[in-house]
Amino acid sequence: MEHIYLDNAATTPVKPEVLDAMIPYFTQNFGNPSSVYKIAQINKKAVDESRETIAKALGAQTNEIFFTSGGTEADNWAIKGIAEAHKAKGNHIITTKIEHHAVLHTCEFLEKHGYEVTYLDVNEDGLIDLNELESAIKDTTILISVMYANNEIGTIQPIAEIGAIAKKHNVYFHTDAVQAVGQVKIDVKEQNIDLLSLSGHKINGPKGIGILYIRRGLKLENLIHGGAQERGRRAGTENVAGIVGLAKAMELTYTNFDAKIEKLTKLRDKLIDGLLATIPYAKLNGHRTMRLPNNANISVEFVEGESLLLLLDMNGIAASSGSACTSGSLDPSHVLLALGLPHEKAHGSIRFTFGEMNTEEQVDFVLEKMPQIVDRMRQMSPLYEDFLKQKQDK
């Protein structure tokens, strides 16, 4: 049985070219980049060149890229760093109700330490209201943190417009772009982004490496203290192999970019249209067009998401019921609840996310199996039976 992996928003396989680029830095090029001798300086050069590659992909300057252990650390650093460095100006932060937990839990932590946080609502498509955002800004507002694209429903926010509002009011703007990198073109300068988080393992790079873009001249308190690595802003011996792998992954993900996005969009739309046409009482979550090219999130009434996932897995299909970071929880997705979905519909949602290796034949297989699985589950559902009876009585 073929294994069909459709959970690329959770993580992605490392590309062979990325692994090949990394291997020498585990073995012969093992030097510490902070040392002065030749084998160490080889690694320092590799780190510098990687920083340059990543900066170029984001429209940033080389000295604005700082390596982290991943997106979660970058989010924590951006938000806590701004909060601590600018507490003399104010204590108010604006974010949204559908952020990744790396942002939400960081904001909740700061609330316990005297900070005020406004959590913006979103509409049924997952978009914030720009007027509501601007109205929420106070004299004490120091940071706006809005994710570039949602990890569950794929909705893309109007980032440039948010950045313009932040700039107009002299407020810093951070975006968690973990899901967006490699799926959309990003230019931090054009979009008025002050801080941006990304992670390597979402773009066919290694786990355990990410970056925080920090606009030049921005005052930010350090999150991790120790040595003088990363120009004194992020302590710890550099993960050279991971850094090289991240840079190679960034380079590859933006090579033949338009063709890749066209392919992913075609697969996404075929799956969405096919599922909505063949499964009664199914609904797309997130904006139909302002969404990531690889994301399809569908709510199916009268079924339970976790059971649906298990049955798909038995047919060789790997998908998700939401964020990989919360898959161990029985609570419905906070993102779907924020869209206005009732608990029972939120529990019956499933996310398919494509990668470059997926094919139309695989989509055809999902379109064959998924309606069969849903039909079988509904036949065992007393809720569905009651619903059909009520419908007949009308």
N, C-alpha and C positions, 0 to 999 in steps of 0.2 A: 504494500500500500504506500502510495506517495505521501510524503509529509509536506503539507502546505502551510508555510509560516506567514501569517497575516497579523502579526503583532509587532510591527516595526517601530511603533511609537514607544513600546516598552524597552526594547533594545534591538540592536542590529548586529549581524555577523561582521567580524573584521575582514575587510577585503584582503586578498592575498598580497596585493601591492603594499598595503599598509603594514602587514606583518613582516614582509621582506625588508621594509625600511626600518622597522624597529629592531629586528633580531641582532644586528651588530652592537647595539647599545645595551644588550644584556650580556654580551660576551667580550669581544676584544675591546670595544669602546666603553669600558666600564668606569672611566674616571669621573671624579667629582668635579663638576664645572667650576666650582669656587676655588679649586687649586690652581697653582701657577705652572705646573709642568706640562709637557707637550700632550700627553694622553688625556689630560683634563681639559686643555684648551681646545682639543678636537670636539669635545662635548659642548663646551661653551659656544663654539661656533655653530654647532647643530641647533642649540637652543635659540641662538640669535636668528638664524635663518628661518627656523620654524615660526618664531614670533613675527617675522616679516611677512611670511606667507599668509598667516592668519589675519594680520592687520590689513593686508591688501584685499582679502576676501570681504572684509567688513567695511572698507572705506575708511579705516582708522590709521593712525600713525603707529609705528612700531613700539614706541615707548608708552603706548596706551593699553597694551595687552599684558595681562598678568595671569600666570598659570595657577590653577587651583586643582583640587581633587575631583571636581565635577560641578554640575549645575547647582546642587544643593548648597555646597560651600559658597559658591559665587553669589547666590541669592542672599544667604545669611550675611555675607561680608558687605554686599551693597547696602542692605537695609540697616543693619546694625551699625555699619561704618558711618553712614550718613547721620543716623540718629545721634550717635555719640559725638561726632565732629561738629554738629550744627545745633546742639541742644540750647545754646545760648540764644539762637534766633527763634526757635520754636520747637514744639513737641508733637506736631500733627502730621500724620501720614495718610495718604489716600491710596487705596488699592481696590480690588474687586472681590466679589463673593465667589468667583470661579477660578481663583489663582491656584497654582500648585501648592501642596501643603508646605513646601520649603519656604514659600512666601507667607502663607496664612499663619503657620505656626510661629514663624519669626515675629510677625506682627502681634500675635497673641502674647508672646513672651515680652515684647516691649510694652504692651498695655499693662502688664503686671509691674512694670518699672516706671510708671508715670507718663507714658506716651498715650496720645489719643489717636485712634485709627478709625477712618471712615471706610466702610466696605460698600462700594457702589453696587447697585443692582444691575442686572443685564436684562435685555428683552428676551423673547422666546427663541430668538436665534443665537443668543449668547453675546450680543453686542452691547457695549456700554453706551450711554447717552452723553454726548460731548457737552451739552448744556448742563447736565447734572454734574458732570466732572468739574466744569468751570465754576459752577455755583458752590461746590463743596470746598473750594480753596479759601483758606483764611489767612490772616496775617501771620499765624503761627505754623502754616504749612511749610514743611521742608522737603517733602519727597512725594512723588507720585510713582507707584509701582504697578504697571499693568502688563500682563503677559502678552507677547507678540501674537501667539496663536495657542488656543487651548489644547491641552494634551488629550482630552477626552473627546470633545466634539469637533475639534479642528477649526473652529471659527477664528478668523483673523481679524484683529482689532485695527482701527484706523490709526496706526502708530504715528505717522508723520503729523497728523492733526493733533494727537495727544501731546507730542513733543512740542508743537508750536504753542499750545496752550500753556504748557509748563514753562517754556522760555518766556512767554509774554508776562507771566506772573513771577518770574525769578524763582521758580521751584525746580528742584532736580527731578529728572525723569529716568527711572530704571525700568528695563523690560527684561523679563525672563524669556529668552528666545531659544530655549532648549529644543522645542519642537519645530520652530520656524527655520532654523539654520539648515541649509541644504534643500529646503522646500520652497523658499522665496528668496529673492535678491534683497540684501540688506545693505544700507549705507547709513552709518551712524551719524555722519555729519548732515546729510540731506534730511534725515528724519528727526534731527534734534534730540538724539539719544545721548544721555550723559553716562549711563551705566548699562551694560548688557551682559547677560549670563548665557553661556552655552556649554554643552557637554559632548565629549568625543564619541560616546557609545551610541548616540542617536544617528550618527552619520557614517556608520561602518568603520568607526575608529575604536580604540581600546576603551575599556572601562577605567575609572579612576583618574581621569584627566578632563579638565575643562578650562575655561577662562572667564575672567571678569574684565570686560573693557571698561576702563575708567578714563573719562575725558580729561585731557591734559589740563592741569591747573586745578582740578577738583580736589577739595579737601575731604579726605576719607580716613577715618580711624582704622587701624589694623585690626583684623579679626584674630590672626594667629601671630603670636610673639615668639621670638627666638633669635635666629641668625639674621644676616643681612641680605638673604637671597631676594630675588625679584625687586632689586633696587630698594631694599629695606622695607618693602610693603607686605611681603608674604613669606614668613620664615619657613624653613624646611629644605632639605636637600632636594634639588630638582629631580622630578621624574622624567629623566631624559628620554627614555624609550617611549613613554607615553606622550611626551611633548612632540617628538618626531612623528609618532603615529597619528596624533591629532592633526598636525600640519599636513601630512600626506592625505589624510581623509578629507580635510577641507579643500585641498587642491583638486582631488578627484571628484568631490561632490559638485563642484562648480565647473567641471569640464563637461562639455556637451550638455550643459544645464537645460537649455530649452527643450531639447529632444527628450531628456529624462522626464521633465515636468509634463510634457505632452503625453508620454506613455502612461505615467502614473494617473493623470487626470482621466484618461480614457478608461483605464481599469477601474478607477473609483466610480465613475459615472455608470459604467456598465453594471457594476455590482449594485449600486444604489437603485438604479432604474429597474433592474431585474428583481431585486428583493421586494420593492414596493409594489411591483406588478403581480407577483406570484404569492405574496403572503398578505392575506386580509388583516386589517387592523394593525398594520405596521407603519411606523412614522420615522422620518429622518430627523435626527437631532443636530442642531447647528445650522448655520446659514448655508443655503444651497450652493451659492457660488463663492461667497467670501469665506472660503474654507481651504484648508491645506489640501494639496493635490492628491495626497495619499490616504486621506481619512474618510471613513464611512462609519457613522455611528447610528444604529437603528434600534428603536424601541419596538418590541413585539408584545402586544397585550396578551394576557392569559398564559404567559410562560414565565419561568423563573430563570434569570440570567445565568446563574452558576450551573444549573442543570443543563441548560442549553450549551454552555461551553464544554461541559464534560462529554455530551453526546457528539458535538462537533469534533472534539479531540479523538473520540473513538473512531471517527471517520477520517482521521489524519489531518484535521484542520485546526490550527492554533490561532485563537483570537483572544479577545479580552472583554471583561465586563466593565472596564473603565481603566483608571490609572493603575499601573503595575505596583505603585507604591501603596495602594490601599486594597489590593486584591484579596488580602487576608481578612478584610473586614466584611461583616454581614450587613453593615449599614448601607443604604442606597447612596449613590454618588451625590456629593454636595453640589457638583456642577449641574447635574440634571435637575435636582430640586430647585436650584437657583433659576432654571429656565421655566419653572412653573409646573414641571411634571409631578403628578401624584406619586406616592411611594411605590405603588404596585407597578406603574409604568417604568419608573426609574429602575426597579429591580429586574425588569425584563429587557434591559438594554444591552447591546453588544457592540463592540468596537472592532472593526477590521482596519488595519493600517498596512499599506503596501510598501514594498521595497523594490529596488531595481531588478531583483531576480524573479519577481512574480510574473505570471503569464496570463494571457486570456483564457487558456485552457484551464488554468487553476480557478479562475473566476467562474467559468462554466460549471466546474465540478461543485463549487460552493452553491451556485444557483440551482443545481440539481438536488443537492443534499439538504440544504437549509429548509426549504419548504416542507420536505418530507419529515424532518425532525420536528419542526414546529407543529405540524399536523398531528404527529404521534403524541406529542406532549399535551396538546389541547384536548385530545380525545380522553386523556386521563385527568383533565382539569374540571372539577365541579363548578368553578367560577365560569368557565367557558360554556359549560352545559346550561347553567342558569341564564347566562347572557343570551344564548340561542333561544331558550324557551320564552324569555321576556320579549325578544324580537318577534317571535312567531305570534305571541299573544297580541301584539300591536297590529 
